[in-house]
Amino acid sequence: MFVIEPGGRRIGFRLCRYGLRVGNAISQLINTLVGGDNPNESVSGRAWRERRRFGWKQTRIVIDFLFSPFHKNHCQTSARNDVRRARSLIADSVDH
């Protein structure tokens, strides 16, 4: 956690959340640049969704390995988060 000032947990939490959003945006951009049909899908989420296809199977294995120090089954979790964000956007658009 980033601590910028004494008692700066709130600032650290905001920076961490901001960093995660930027990372997700970069992942979505990369997915779009490599021919992804859905610009709101992350590379990790796509690797999970297409895990049975050659190329994406290997991509999922590599991504899951790289993220293994942080959490287990990164691509599967990312795919679930992509779906959750999409459902949230739909719910927000219906409510307004």
Backbone as XML, in Angstrom:
<?xml version="1.0"?>
<chain id="A" units="angstrom">
  <residue number="1" name="MET">
    <atom name="N" x="0.852" y="-1.179" z="0.000"/>
    <atom name="CA" x="0.000" y="0.000" z="0.000"/>
    <atom name="C" x="0.889" y="1.231" z="0.000"/>
  </residue>
  <residue number="2" name="PHE">
    <atom name="N" x="0.517" y="2.233" z="-0.758"/>
    <atom name="CA" x="1.268" y="3.481" z="-0.813"/>
    <atom name="C" x="0.869" y="4.351" z="0.372"/>
  </residue>
  <residue number="3" name="VAL">
    <atom name="N" x="1.844" y="4.888" z="1.086"/>
    <atom name="CA" x="1.561" y="5.841" z="2.158"/>
    <atom name="C" x="2.342" y="7.110" z="1.847"/>
  </residue>
  <residue number="4" name="ILE">
    <atom name="N" x="1.631" y="8.185" z="1.548"/>
    <atom name="CA" x="2.254" y="9.436" z="1.144"/>
    <atom name="C" x="2.416" y="10.379" z="2.325"/>
  </residue>
  <residue number="5" name="GLU">
    <atom name="N" x="1.546" y="10.312" z="3.280"/>
    <atom name="CA" x="1.612" y="11.184" z="4.450"/>
    <atom name="C" x="1.176" y="10.380" z="5.658"/>
  </residue>
  <residue number="6" name="PRO">
    <atom name="N" x="1.495" y="10.833" z="6.855"/>
    <atom name="CA" x="1.042" y="10.095" z="8.044"/>
    <atom name="C" x="-0.475" y="9.933" z="8.010"/>
  </residue>
  <residue number="7" name="GLY">
    <atom name="N" x="-0.909" y="8.724" z="8.227"/>
    <atom name="CA" x="-2.349" y="8.454" z="8.159"/>
    <atom name="C" x="-2.858" y="8.500" z="6.725"/>
  </residue>
  <residue number="8" name="GLY">
    <atom name="N" x="-1.981" y="8.292" z="5.763"/>
    <atom name="CA" x="-2.348" y="8.437" z="4.355"/>
    <atom name="C" x="-2.926" y="7.188" z="3.723"/>
  </residue>
  <residue number="9" name="ARG">
    <atom name="N" x="-3.559" y="6.345" z="4.494"/>
    <atom name="CA" x="-4.139" y="5.125" z="3.945"/>
    <atom name="C" x="-5.172" y="5.424" z="2.874"/>
  </residue>
  <residue number="10" name="ARG">
    <atom name="N" x="-5.960" y="6.439" z="3.078"/>
    <atom name="CA" x="-6.996" y="6.782" z="2.103"/>
    <atom name="C" x="-6.364" y="7.162" z="0.763"/>
  </residue>
  <residue number="11" name="ILE">
    <atom name="N" x="-5.280" y="7.939" z="0.808"/>
    <atom name="CA" x="-4.583" y="8.338" z="-0.408"/>
    <atom name="C" x="-3.980" y="7.104" z="-1.079"/>
  </residue>
  <residue number="12" name="GLY">
    <atom name="N" x="-3.377" y="6.225" z="-0.294"/>
    <atom name="CA" x="-2.792" y="5.005" z="-0.835"/>
    <atom name="C" x="-3.831" y="4.121" z="-1.487"/>
  </residue>
  <residue number="13" name="PHE">
    <atom name="N" x="-4.994" y="3.999" z="-0.851"/>
    <atom name="CA" x="-6.074" y="3.190" z="-1.404"/>
    <atom name="C" x="-6.557" y="3.770" z="-2.721"/>
  </residue>
  <residue number="14" name="ARG">
    <atom name="N" x="-6.693" y="5.089" z="-2.783"/>
    <atom name="CA" x="-7.130" y="5.736" z="-4.027"/>
    <atom name="C" x="-6.117" y="5.540" z="-5.138"/>
  </residue>
  <residue number="15" name="LEU">
    <atom name="N" x="-4.826" y="5.668" z="-4.801"/>
    <atom name="CA" x="-3.787" y="5.460" z="-5.809"/>
    <atom name="C" x="-3.797" y="4.022" z="-6.311"/>
  </residue>
  <residue number="16" name="CYS">
    <atom name="N" x="-3.989" y="3.083" z="-5.414"/>
    <atom name="CA" x="-4.028" y="1.680" z="-5.799"/>
    <atom name="C" x="-5.214" y="1.410" z="-6.728"/>
  </residue>
  <residue number="17" name="ARG">
    <atom name="N" x="-6.382" y="1.914" z="-6.380"/>
    <atom name="CA" x="-7.562" y="1.736" z="-7.232"/>
    <atom name="C" x="-7.369" y="2.402" z="-8.581"/>
  </residue>
  <residue number="18" name="TYR">
    <atom name="N" x="-6.749" y="3.592" z="-8.586"/>
    <atom name="CA" x="-6.462" y="4.298" z="-9.836"/>
    <atom name="C" x="-5.515" y="3.459" z="-10.700"/>
  </residue>
  <residue number="19" name="GLY">
    <atom name="N" x="-4.478" y="2.911" z="-10.086"/>
    <atom name="CA" x="-3.526" y="2.076" z="-10.816"/>
    <atom name="C" x="-4.182" y="0.852" z="-11.427"/>
  </residue>
  <residue number="20" name="LEU">
    <atom name="N" x="-5.107" y="0.243" z="-10.696"/>
    <atom name="CA" x="-5.830" y="-0.914" z="-11.227"/>
    <atom name="C" x="-6.701" y="-0.525" z="-12.419"/>
  </residue>
  <residue number="21" name="ARG">
    <atom name="N" x="-7.346" y="0.646" z="-12.329"/>
    <atom name="CA" x="-8.179" y="1.103" z="-13.461"/>
    <atom name="C" x="-7.327" y="1.402" z="-14.685"/>
  </residue>
  <residue number="22" name="VAL">
    <atom name="N" x="-6.172" y="2.009" z="-14.493"/>
    <atom name="CA" x="-5.272" y="2.300" z="-15.616"/>
    <atom name="C" x="-4.766" y="0.991" z="-16.220"/>
  </residue>
  <residue number="23" name="GLY">
    <atom name="N" x="-4.388" y="0.044" z="-15.379"/>
    <atom name="CA" x="-3.940" y="-1.259" z="-15.873"/>
    <atom name="C" x="-5.019" y="-1.964" z="-16.671"/>
  </residue>
  <residue number="24" name="ASN">
    <atom name="N" x="-6.245" y="-1.892" z="-16.198"/>
    <atom name="CA" x="-7.352" y="-2.518" z="-16.915"/>
    <atom name="C" x="-7.593" y="-1.822" z="-18.254"/>
  </residue>
  <residue number="25" name="ALA">
    <atom name="N" x="-7.496" y="-0.502" z="-18.276"/>
    <atom name="CA" x="-7.683" y="0.243" z="-19.527"/>
    <atom name="C" x="-6.607" y="-0.131" z="-20.548"/>
  </residue>
  <residue number="26" name="ILE">
    <atom name="N" x="-5.379" y="-0.271" z="-20.087"/>
    <atom name="CA" x="-4.287" y="-0.675" z="-20.985"/>
    <atom name="C" x="-4.534" y="-2.077" z="-21.519"/>
  </residue>
  <residue number="27" name="SER">
    <atom name="N" x="-4.996" y="-2.972" z="-20.658"/>
    <atom name="CA" x="-5.302" y="-4.340" z="-21.070"/>
    <atom name="C" x="-6.421" y="-4.357" z="-22.112"/>
  </residue>
  <residue number="28" name="GLN">
    <atom name="N" x="-7.436" y="-3.524" z="-21.924"/>
    <atom name="CA" x="-8.528" y="-3.441" z="-22.898"/>
    <atom name="C" x="-8.029" y="-2.890" z="-24.228"/>
  </residue>
  <residue number="29" name="LEU">
    <atom name="N" x="-7.133" y="-1.901" z="-24.184"/>
    <atom name="CA" x="-6.564" y="-1.343" z="-25.406"/>
    <atom name="C" x="-5.769" y="-2.406" z="-26.156"/>
  </residue>
  <residue number="30" name="ILE">
    <atom name="N" x="-4.939" y="-3.143" z="-25.446"/>
    <atom name="CA" x="-4.146" y="-4.199" z="-26.083"/>
    <atom name="C" x="-5.065" y="-5.231" z="-26.713"/>
  </residue>
  <residue number="31" name="ASN">
    <atom name="N" x="-6.113" y="-5.634" z="-25.993"/>
    <atom name="CA" x="-7.059" y="-6.601" z="-26.533"/>
    <atom name="C" x="-7.691" y="-6.081" z="-27.819"/>
  </residue>
  <residue number="32" name="THR">
    <atom name="N" x="-8.056" y="-4.818" z="-27.845"/>
    <atom name="CA" x="-8.654" y="-4.221" z="-29.032"/>
    <atom name="C" x="-7.648" y="-4.194" z="-30.184"/>
  </residue>
  <residue number="33" name="LEU">
    <atom name="N" x="-6.404" y="-3.842" z="-29.887"/>
    <atom name="CA" x="-5.376" y="-3.754" z="-30.929"/>
    <atom name="C" x="-5.049" y="-5.114" z="-31.552"/>
  </residue>
  <residue number="34" name="VAL">
    <atom name="N" x="-5.211" y="-6.198" z="-30.789"/>
    <atom name="CA" x="-4.934" y="-7.531" z="-31.346"/>
    <atom name="C" x="-6.180" y="-8.168" z="-31.954"/>
  </residue>
  <residue number="35" name="GLY">
    <atom name="N" x="-7.182" y="-7.348" z="-32.207"/>
    <atom name="CA" x="-8.350" y="-7.830" z="-32.933"/>
    <atom name="C" x="-9.521" y="-8.270" z="-32.090"/>
  </residue>
  <residue number="36" name="GLY">
    <atom name="N" x="-9.565" y="-7.848" z="-30.844"/>
    <atom name="CA" x="-10.697" y="-8.216" z="-29.999"/>
    <atom name="C" x="-11.977" y="-7.547" z="-30.461"/>
  </residue>
  <residue number="37" name="ASP">
    <atom name="N" x="-13.066" y="-8.295" z="-30.452"/>
    <atom name="CA" x="-14.363" y="-7.761" z="-30.873"/>
    <atom name="C" x="-14.980" y="-6.851" z="-29.822"/>
  </residue>
  <residue number="38" name="ASN">
    <atom name="N" x="-14.644" y="-7.078" z="-28.565"/>
    <atom name="CA" x="-15.234" y="-6.316" z="-27.470"/>
    <atom name="C" x="-14.173" y="-5.407" z="-26.855"/>
  </residue>
  <residue number="39" name="PRO">
    <atom name="N" x="-14.274" y="-4.090" z="-27.068"/>
    <atom name="CA" x="-13.257" y="-3.189" z="-26.530"/>
    <atom name="C" x="-13.275" y="-3.063" z="-25.010"/>
  </residue>
  <residue number="40" name="ASN">
    <atom name="N" x="-14.276" y="-3.617" z="-24.361"/>
    <atom name="CA" x="-14.357" y="-3.567" z="-22.900"/>
    <atom name="C" x="-13.843" y="-4.842" z="-22.243"/>
  </residue>
  <residue number="41" name="GLU">
    <atom name="N" x="-13.304" y="-5.748" z="-23.032"/>
    <atom name="CA" x="-12.793" y="-7.007" z="-22.497"/>
    <atom name="C" x="-11.280" y="-6.906" z="-22.318"/>
  </residue>
  <residue number="42" name="SER">
    <atom name="N" x="-10.788" y="-7.376" z="-21.188"/>
    <atom name="CA" x="-9.347" y="-7.362" z="-20.929"/>
    <atom name="C" x="-8.673" y="-8.527" z="-21.656"/>
  </residue>
  <residue number="43" name="VAL">
    <atom name="N" x="-7.363" y="-8.416" z="-21.825"/>
    <atom name="CA" x="-6.608" y="-9.508" z="-22.440"/>
    <atom name="C" x="-6.759" y="-10.775" z="-21.596"/>
  </residue>
  <residue number="44" name="SER">
    <atom name="N" x="-6.683" y="-10.622" z="-20.279"/>
    <atom name="CA" x="-6.796" y="-11.782" z="-19.390"/>
    <atom name="C" x="-8.177" y="-12.423" z="-19.495"/>
  </residue>
  <residue number="45" name="GLY">
    <atom name="N" x="-9.218" y="-11.592" z="-19.525"/>
    <atom name="CA" x="-10.570" y="-12.119" z="-19.668"/>
    <atom name="C" x="-10.763" y="-12.846" z="-20.985"/>
  </residue>
  <residue number="46" name="ARG">
    <atom name="N" x="-10.200" y="-12.276" z="-22.054"/>
    <atom name="CA" x="-10.297" y="-12.924" z="-23.361"/>
    <atom name="C" x="-9.514" y="-14.232" z="-23.372"/>
  </residue>
  <residue number="47" name="ALA">
    <atom name="N" x="-8.342" y="-14.232" z="-22.732"/>
    <atom name="CA" x="-7.544" y="-15.461" z="-22.668"/>
    <atom name="C" x="-8.326" y="-16.564" z="-21.969"/>
  </residue>
  <residue number="48" name="TRP">
    <atom name="N" x="-9.108" y="-16.219" z="-20.950"/>
    <atom name="CA" x="-9.934" y="-17.224" z="-20.278"/>
    <atom name="C" x="-11.088" y="-17.666" z="-21.177"/>
  </residue>
  <residue number="49" name="ARG">
    <atom name="N" x="-11.774" y="-16.693" z="-21.788"/>
    <atom name="CA" x="-12.934" y="-17.012" z="-22.627"/>
    <atom name="C" x="-12.529" y="-17.885" z="-23.817"/>
  </residue>
  <residue number="50" name="GLU">
    <atom name="N" x="-11.360" y="-17.635" z="-24.378"/>
    <atom name="CA" x="-10.917" y="-18.382" z="-25.554"/>
    <atom name="C" x="-9.825" y="-19.393" z="-25.205"/>
  </residue>
  <residue number="51" name="ARG">
    <atom name="N" x="-9.825" y="-19.871" z="-23.983"/>
    <atom name="CA" x="-8.762" y="-20.732" z="-23.464"/>
    <atom name="C" x="-8.616" y="-22.053" z="-24.204"/>
  </residue>
  <residue number="52" name="ARG">
    <atom name="N" x="-9.607" y="-22.449" z="-24.985"/>
    <atom name="CA" x="-9.515" y="-23.706" z="-25.722"/>
    <atom name="C" x="-8.906" y="-23.522" z="-27.114"/>
  </residue>
  <residue number="53" name="ARG">
    <atom name="N" x="-8.731" y="-22.275" z="-27.525"/>
    <atom name="CA" x="-8.152" y="-21.989" z="-28.841"/>
    <atom name="C" x="-6.632" y="-21.901" z="-28.749"/>
  </residue>
  <residue number="54" name="PHE">
    <atom name="N" x="-5.964" y="-22.422" z="-29.791"/>
    <atom name="CA" x="-4.507" y="-22.352" z="-29.840"/>
    <atom name="C" x="-4.075" y="-20.888" z="-29.804"/>
  </residue>
  <residue number="55" name="GLY">
    <atom name="N" x="-3.060" y="-20.614" z="-29.087"/>
    <atom name="CA" x="-2.575" y="-19.243" z="-28.919"/>
    <atom name="C" x="-3.120" y="-18.636" z="-27.644"/>
  </residue>
  <residue number="56" name="TRP">
    <atom name="N" x="-4.429" y="-18.658" z="-27.498"/>
    <atom name="CA" x="-5.042" y="-18.108" z="-26.285"/>
    <atom name="C" x="-4.845" y="-19.045" z="-25.102"/>
  </residue>
  <residue number="57" name="LYS">
    <atom name="N" x="-4.780" y="-20.344" z="-25.378"/>
    <atom name="CA" x="-4.497" y="-21.302" z="-24.302"/>
    <atom name="C" x="-3.122" y="-21.012" z="-23.701"/>
  </residue>
  <residue number="58" name="GLN">
    <atom name="N" x="-2.132" y="-20.811" z="-24.566"/>
    <atom name="CA" x="-0.783" y="-20.520" z="-24.113"/>
    <atom name="C" x="-0.718" y="-19.143" z="-23.438"/>
  </residue>
  <residue number="59" name="THR">
    <atom name="N" x="-1.464" y="-18.193" z="-23.984"/>
    <atom name="CA" x="-1.505" y="-16.854" z="-23.397"/>
    <atom name="C" x="-2.061" y="-16.914" z="-21.977"/>
  </residue>
  <residue number="60" name="ARG">
    <atom name="N" x="-3.132" y="-17.683" z="-21.788"/>
    <atom name="CA" x="-3.718" y="-17.826" z="-20.452"/>
    <atom name="C" x="-2.722" y="-18.434" z="-19.476"/>
  </residue>
  <residue number="61" name="ILE">
    <atom name="N" x="-2.013" y="-19.450" z="-19.915"/>
    <atom name="CA" x="-1.034" y="-20.103" z="-19.040"/>
    <atom name="C" x="0.052" y="-19.112" z="-18.611"/>
  </residue>
  <residue number="62" name="VAL">
    <atom name="N" x="0.548" y="-18.331" z="-19.562"/>
    <atom name="CA" x="1.608" y="-17.358" z="-19.262"/>
    <atom name="C" x="1.092" y="-16.271" z="-18.317"/>
  </residue>
  <residue number="63" name="ILE">
    <atom name="N" x="-0.084" y="-15.719" z="-18.618"/>
    <atom name="CA" x="-0.644" y="-14.658" z="-17.768"/>
    <atom name="C" x="-0.897" y="-15.174" z="-16.360"/>
  </residue>
  <residue number="64" name="ASP">
    <atom name="N" x="-1.520" y="-16.355" z="-16.250"/>
    <atom name="CA" x="-1.775" y="-16.924" z="-14.918"/>
    <atom name="C" x="-0.464" y="-17.140" z="-14.153"/>
  </residue>
  <residue number="65" name="PHE">
    <atom name="N" x="0.594" y="-17.576" z="-14.859"/>
    <atom name="CA" x="1.884" y="-17.769" z="-14.202"/>
    <atom name="C" x="2.448" y="-16.433" z="-13.717"/>
  </residue>
  <residue number="66" name="LEU">
    <atom name="N" x="2.388" y="-15.403" z="-14.571"/>
    <atom name="CA" x="2.938" y="-14.096" z="-14.201"/>
    <atom name="C" x="2.222" y="-13.479" z="-13.004"/>
  </residue>
  <residue number="67" name="PHE">
    <atom name="N" x="0.913" y="-13.703" z="-12.907"/>
    <atom name="CA" x="0.139" y="-13.123" z="-11.812"/>
    <atom name="C" x="0.026" y="-14.051" z="-10.603"/>
  </residue>
  <residue number="68" name="SER">
    <atom name="N" x="0.597" y="-15.256" z="-10.687"/>
    <atom name="CA" x="0.455" y="-16.227" z="-9.593"/>
    <atom name="C" x="0.985" y="-15.735" z="-8.244"/>
  </residue>
  <residue number="69" name="PRO">
    <atom name="N" x="2.012" y="-14.861" z="-8.198"/>
    <atom name="CA" x="2.419" y="-14.369" z="-6.871"/>
    <atom name="C" x="1.352" y="-13.492" z="-6.202"/>
  </residue>
  <residue number="70" name="PHE">
    <atom name="N" x="0.449" y="-12.935" z="-6.987"/>
    <atom name="CA" x="-0.555" y="-12.014" z="-6.453"/>
    <atom name="C" x="-1.877" y="-12.704" z="-6.156"/>
  </residue>
  <residue number="71" name="HIS">
    <atom name="N" x="-2.327" y="-13.556" z="-7.056"/>
    <atom name="CA" x="-3.542" y="-14.335" z="-6.809"/>
    <atom name="C" x="-3.653" y="-15.483" z="-7.792"/>
  </residue>
  <residue number="72" name="LYS">
    <atom name="N" x="-4.482" y="-16.435" z="-7.426"/>
    <atom name="CA" x="-4.652" y="-17.654" z="-8.195"/>
    <atom name="C" x="-5.710" y="-17.442" z="-9.280"/>
  </residue>
  <residue number="73" name="ASN">
    <atom name="N" x="-5.557" y="-18.096" z="-10.418"/>
    <atom name="CA" x="-6.539" y="-18.070" z="-11.511"/>
    <atom name="C" x="-6.867" y="-16.649" z="-11.976"/>
  </residue>
  <residue number="74" name="HIS">
    <atom name="N" x="-5.832" y="-15.886" z="-12.309"/>
    <atom name="CA" x="-6.016" y="-14.491" z="-12.701"/>
    <atom name="C" x="-6.961" y="-14.343" z="-13.894"/>
  </residue>
  <residue number="75" name="CYS">
    <atom name="N" x="-6.781" y="-15.154" z="-14.921"/>
    <atom name="CA" x="-7.601" y="-14.997" z="-16.137"/>
    <atom name="C" x="-9.072" y="-15.295" z="-15.870"/>
  </residue>
  <residue number="76" name="GLN">
    <atom name="N" x="-9.362" y="-16.317" z="-15.114"/>
    <atom name="CA" x="-10.744" y="-16.638" z="-14.783"/>
    <atom name="C" x="-11.368" y="-15.505" z="-13.964"/>
  </residue>
  <residue number="77" name="THR">
    <atom name="N" x="-10.632" y="-14.993" z="-13.000"/>
    <atom name="CA" x="-11.121" y="-13.871" z="-12.193"/>
    <atom name="C" x="-11.354" y="-12.645" z="-13.064"/>
  </residue>
  <residue number="78" name="SER">
    <atom name="N" x="-10.446" y="-12.379" z="-13.990"/>
    <atom name="CA" x="-10.583" y="-11.229" z="-14.885"/>
    <atom name="C" x="-11.820" y="-11.359" z="-15.770"/>
  </residue>
  <residue number="79" name="ALA">
    <atom name="N" x="-12.070" y="-12.558" z="-16.266"/>
    <atom name="CA" x="-13.263" y="-12.777" z="-17.098"/>
    <atom name="C" x="-14.530" y="-12.507" z="-16.289"/>
  </residue>
  <residue number="80" name="ARG">
    <atom name="N" x="-14.556" y="-12.976" z="-15.055"/>
    <atom name="CA" x="-15.717" y="-12.710" z="-14.188"/>
    <atom name="C" x="-15.872" y="-11.215" z="-13.924"/>
  </residue>
  <residue number="81" name="ASN">
    <atom name="N" x="-14.747" y="-10.525" z="-13.711"/>
    <atom name="CA" x="-14.811" y="-9.076" z="-13.488"/>
    <atom name="C" x="-15.280" y="-8.337" z="-14.733"/>
  </residue>
  <residue number="82" name="ASP">
    <atom name="N" x="-14.854" y="-8.782" z="-15.908"/>
    <atom name="CA" x="-15.324" y="-8.173" z="-17.162"/>
    <atom name="C" x="-16.840" y="-8.293" z="-17.268"/>
  </residue>
  <residue number="83" name="VAL">
    <atom name="N" x="-17.368" y="-9.472" z="-16.970"/>
    <atom name="CA" x="-18.817" y="-9.700" z="-17.036"/>
    <atom name="C" x="-19.532" y="-8.860" z="-15.982"/>
  </residue>
  <residue number="84" name="ARG">
    <atom name="N" x="-18.970" y="-8.801" z="-14.779"/>
    <atom name="CA" x="-19.582" y="-8.007" z="-13.710"/>
    <atom name="C" x="-19.655" y="-6.526" z="-14.088"/>
  </residue>
  <residue number="85" name="ARG">
    <atom name="N" x="-18.566" y="-5.999" z="-14.668"/>
    <atom name="CA" x="-18.569" y="-4.596" z="-15.099"/>
    <atom name="C" x="-19.596" y="-4.361" z="-16.195"/>
  </residue>
  <residue number="86" name="ALA">
    <atom name="N" x="-19.717" y="-5.293" z="-17.132"/>
    <atom name="CA" x="-20.697" y="-5.154" z="-18.214"/>
    <atom name="C" x="-22.118" y="-5.150" z="-17.653"/>
  </residue>
  <residue number="87" name="ARG">
    <atom name="N" x="-22.401" y="-6.050" z="-16.726"/>
    <atom name="CA" x="-23.734" y="-6.091" z="-16.113"/>
    <atom name="C" x="-24.035" y="-4.803" z="-15.341"/>
  </residue>
  <residue number="88" name="SER">
    <atom name="N" x="-23.022" y="-4.284" z="-14.676"/>
    <atom name="CA" x="-23.199" y="-3.043" z="-13.927"/>
    <atom name="C" x="-23.509" y="-1.884" z="-14.870"/>
  </residue>
  <residue number="89" name="LEU">
    <atom name="N" x="-22.804" y="-1.809" z="-15.999"/>
    <atom name="CA" x="-23.070" y="-0.754" z="-16.980"/>
    <atom name="C" x="-24.485" y="-0.869" z="-17.549"/>
  </residue>
  <residue number="90" name="ILE">
    <atom name="N" x="-24.908" y="-2.091" z="-17.815"/>
    <atom name="CA" x="-26.266" y="-2.304" z="-18.327"/>
    <atom name="C" x="-27.291" y="-1.879" z="-17.293"/>
  </residue>
  <residue number="91" name="ALA">
    <atom name="N" x="-27.076" y="-2.283" z="-16.044"/>
    <atom name="CA" x="-28.019" y="-1.912" z="-14.972"/>
    <atom name="C" x="-28.077" y="-0.395" z="-14.803"/>
  </residue>
  <residue number="92" name="ASP">
    <atom name="N" x="-26.928" y="0.261" z="-14.871"/>
    <atom name="CA" x="-26.904" y="1.724" z="-14.741"/>
    <atom name="C" x="-27.641" y="2.401" z="-15.885"/>
  </residue>
  <residue number="93" name="SER">
    <atom name="N" x="-27.492" y="1.867" z="-17.101"/>
    <atom name="CA" x="-28.149" y="2.496" z="-18.250"/>
    <atom name="C" x="-29.656" y="2.271" z="-18.227"/>
  </residue>
  <residue number="94" name="VAL">
    <atom name="N" x="-30.092" y="1.156" z="-17.678"/>
    <atom name="CA" x="-31.531" y="0.869" z="-17.580"/>
    <atom name="C" x="-32.183" y="1.725" z="-16.489"/>
  </residue>
  <residue number="95" name="ASP">
    <atom name="N" x="-31.438" y="1.946" z="-15.398"/>
    <atom name="CA" x="-31.971" y="2.718" z="-14.267"/>
    <atom name="C" x="-32.152" y="4.197" z="-14.612"/>
  </residue>
  <residue number="96" name="HIS">
    <atom name="N" x="-31.390" y="4.698" z="-15.570"/>
    <atom name="CA" x="-31.477" y="6.137" z="-15.876"/>
    <atom name="C" x="-32.427" y="6.335" z="-16.973"/>
  </residue>
</chain>
